[in-house]
């Protein structure tokens, strides 16, 4: 009873806030009363689409004098209805007339999800009634006695309380009226009584398009369909299952979910307490934020007021100084007027006849008169009346104040997958999205995904306060899969994490070496870079001469370059990139002694298809000898990789069944070579995805060197190590090299 009372919120229509009455299921899976849906569509201006022709007729409870139980009975579909509809309407959409070019689409504003839902052309007529929700509402009404007792619709006044209901008659009856309207021995006597209700529903869910009982569920459209819907074009190619299968699957899922929720009630209560505590902290933090903002704005106001007073004081001082100078100039000019004191005094001095006395008195007077005369001739005001130099340029400040806003945390970084890779170390590169607030530093989290899961939360390894937009993760485990993510931080706090990126680490420790071009028949045709990590074959004239003699006989040379490091134990891995335009390149390994013996004085080969990994082919003539070949090469040419018949059986590179058993695969951006010295096996991999391409045996009875063979033009670039490695001294063939 308690659970029924607590679920009243789930039974309220989002439009009228009352219990559902004939609810319809919208395409967004929310429910709304049929009458409310009509009213909403009317408010949206859809005239004529608010009605639902598939809705049930009004029950006798609303119009008992005009309707009888007989009129409420449904008409059963005729057997030939399927054939008639197939002949007349097959291939047309439901509710659309033939030739309609622009059918009207009805949009319904869902009050629950606040989104516009497309009801199609038929509007509410194409929606299903939620009969299950109606039954739940009815059980809830009966459990809490909502609306009082249901009265018999056939009794004479005063009516008695109804005890039974009849879906076929669509009416409620007391015991006596039920017996009266369902006499024994008639067809009505077979009607099955139900509990009394004011809302009668059909026994089964009917298709709104064809008025047939639904029998299947379309997983593609996520909609119940009938037999007629299955044969229409709208569901062509869709995945349709019987209703029983969909019922069982959804019931199992709902049961499992409900069982999980009921079994974790303590967790739910703990999370509720945590959320309530978060609400309290949010209220306190919000109030503190308001006070901080108010204090900062008041501080800005105080600074502006102080600056205003200072600027006004400066203008006042400048004004007083100018007024003083202009006043003195006015007094000086007034002294030059006729009748002024200076002119009168000068006239009286001129009357003096005693020469020594005149000279004594007139000297000072002459200086004053001369200055006044000069000022009169070169007149200009002693001070300017303009205060343009006191104007303020507040454009930048106004822009700053206008853009004054809260600090934002950095957005989730975007990891650059083209520059992020794993080799001897993991190199991680990222960038912030455009218009993202800057980040002061970053936090990198990483973990292995191929280790058994430990109980409890997932353990991430973390690197804090990483400057820049790239980082090195040193000493990763070999043959592992790492997941990495990044987030930025500034004064506002930490931002969101980037999307996780997964990186495969090499299957073995990385072997660092340089290229040594001292071996081979034509070293002058091999151009090795200064850093000795790239080589290019420049065949020149010999290749042109070979092409000239192509029809009669072709003689091409094999150019070989080796690595300056020999492997004598353990497992090693290295990677390289082959130019897709290379004519024929072989990448692999071989015994140091055999490589020197074979290529230091090797004769020209007869054909460009000559295979330098002759160790594989030599055993073809003597099947009784099962010795491992001294060479293992992968053949690359014109952007393709040749995989021999031994690709699946690990028998060799070129295969022993002829070209018919071979195949080609596209050349990846980088090739990886993994050598297992103890097992005598070498594997070729896609160095980007670490997908295996080929595995074959190798004679490891002595030091094994990386080797690269060229026939015609080609180029190979060794992958650069991520970290800086110290110089090391190696020895090959008795030559010491740094």
Secondary structure by P-SEA (a helix, b strand, c coil): caaaaaaccccccccccccccccccccccbbbbaaaaaaaaaaacccccccccccccccccccccccccccccccccccaaaaaaaaccccccccccccccccbbbbbbcccccbbbbcccccccccccaaaaaaaaaaaaaaaccccccccccccccccccccccccccccccaaaaaaacccccccccccccccccccccccccccccccccccccccccccccccccccccccccccccaaaaaaaaaaaaaaaaaaaaaaaaaaaaaaaaaaaaaaaaaaaaaaaaaaaaaaaaaaaaaaaaaaaaaaaaaaaaaaaaaaaaaaaaaaaaaaccccaaaaaaaaaaacccaaaaaaaaaaaaaaaaaaaaaaaacccccccccccccccaaaaaaaaaaccccccccbbbbcccccccccbbbbbbbbcccccccccbbbbbbbcccccccccbbbbbcccccccccccccccccbbbbbbbbbbccccccccccbbbbbcccccbbbbbbbcccccccccccccccccbbbbbccaaaaaaaaacccbbbbbbbbbbbcccccccbbbbbbcccccccbbbbbcccaaaaaacccccccccccccccccccccccccccccccccbbbbbbcccbbbbccccccccccccccccccccccccccbbbbbbbccccbbbbccccccccccccccccccbbbbbbbbccccccccccccccccbbbbbccccccc
